[in-house]
Amino acid sequence: MPSLRVHRATDDLAREVAARIKRGGLVLLGFAIIGFGILIAPLPGPGGIPVIVVGLMVVLRNSFKARRQFARLNRAYPKTLYPIRRLLRREPEVVSLFYLQTLRVERLLLPKRMRWVKALRRRFRRRAVAA
């Protein structure tokens, strides 16, 4: 049985307005999450960085201007924004990203003779192959 409801242009307008309000609300929520992350960043532990990344994800998914600005920054500083881009994927590889960032920080801070992350990974691989 066909629907008795007639398609009206006002329905499309109402949907568009509702979508814009929803998108604007999500952008404001994302900025609030980023602000909260900045507030808790000085506390011990990595608490602020993941919160800021989540807020950035919400803003970038809902704001065309923010996405365009992020693309510009990405072209200017690709190595710096690489971890954030990996976390913004649909299925982010958090463990591998954490490992790569640990190697990067270790390389920046420690001399070669004091680095231990690669050696630890080799030990785990040997045990996995032996088992």
C-alpha positions in Angstrom: 0.0 0.0 0.0 1.5 3.3 -1.0 2.3 5.9 1.7 -0.3 8.6 2.2 2.4 11.1 3.2 3.3 13.5 0.4 6.9 14.6 0.0 7.3 18.2 0.9 10.2 20.6 0.5 9.8 21.8 4.1 10.7 18.2 5.2 14.0 18.5 3.4 14.6 21.9 4.9 13.8 20.6 8.4 16.2 17.7 8.0 19.0 20.0 6.7 18.5 22.4 9.6 18.5 19.5 12.1 21.6 18.0 10.6 23.4 21.4 10.8 22.4 21.9 14.4 23.6 18.4 15.2 26.9 18.9 13.4 27.4 22.2 15.2 26.6 20.6 18.6 29.1 17.9 17.9 31.8 20.4 17.0 31.2 22.3 20.2 31.4 19.0 22.1 34.7 18.2 20.4 36.1 21.6 21.4 34.9 21.0 25.0 36.7 17.6 25.0 39.9 19.2 23.6 39.7 21.9 26.4 39.2 19.2 29.0 42.2 17.4 27.7 44.3 20.5 27.9 43.2 21.0 31.5 44.2 17.5 32.5 47.4 17.4 30.5 49.6 18.6 33.4 48.5 15.8 35.6 50.8 12.7 35.8 50.4 10.1 33.1 49.4 10.4 29.5 45.8 11.4 30.3 45.6 14.6 28.4 46.9 13.4 25.0 44.3 10.7 24.3 41.5 13.0 25.4 42.7 15.7 23.1 42.9 13.2 20.2 39.4 12.1 20.8 38.2 15.7 20.8 40.1 16.3 17.6 38.5 13.2 16.1 35.0 14.5 16.9 35.8 18.0 15.5 37.4 16.7 12.3 34.5 14.3 11.6 31.9 17.1 11.9 33.6 20.3 10.6 34.6 20.9 7.0 36.7 23.9 7.8 38.7 22.0 10.5 39.2 19.1 8.1 40.5 21.5 5.5 42.9 23.1 8.0 44.1 19.7 9.2 44.8 18.8 5.5 46.9 21.9 5.2 48.8 21.2 8.4 49.3 17.6 7.2 50.9 18.8 4.0 53.2 21.1 6.0 54.1 18.7 8.8 53.5 15.1 7.7 55.8 13.4 10.2 54.4 15.3 13.1 50.8 14.5 12.3 51.4 10.9 11.2 50.3 9.4 14.6 47.1 11.5 14.7 46.2 10.5 11.1 46.7 6.8 12.1 44.4 7.3 15.1 41.7 9.0 13.0 41.3 5.9 10.7 38.1 3.9 11.0 40.0 1.0 12.7 43.1 2.6 14.3 46.0 0.4 15.0 46.7 1.6 18.5 49.2 -1.0 19.6 51.5 -0.7 16.6 51.2 3.1 16.8 52.2 3.0 20.5 55.2 0.8 19.7 56.4 3.1 16.9 56.0 6.2 19.1 57.9 4.5 21.9 60.7 3.7 19.5 60.7 7.3 18.3 60.8 8.8 21.8 63.5 6.2 22.8 65.6 7.2 19.8 65.3 10.9 20.7 66.0 10.6 24.4 68.3 7.7 25.0 71.8 6.9 23.7 72.1 3.8 21.6 73.6 1.6 24.4 70.6 2.3 26.7 67.8 1.5 24.3 65.8 -1.6 25.3 62.5 -1.6 23.4 63.8 -3.3 20.2 65.6 -6.0 22.3 62.4 -6.7 24.2 60.5 -7.2 21.0 63.2 -9.6 19.6 62.9 -11.6 22.8 59.1 -11.9 22.4 59.5 -12.9 18.8 62.0 -15.6 19.6 59.7 -17.1 22.3 56.7 -17.0 19.9 58.6 -18.8 17.2 59.9 -21.4 19.6 56.5 -22.1 21.0 
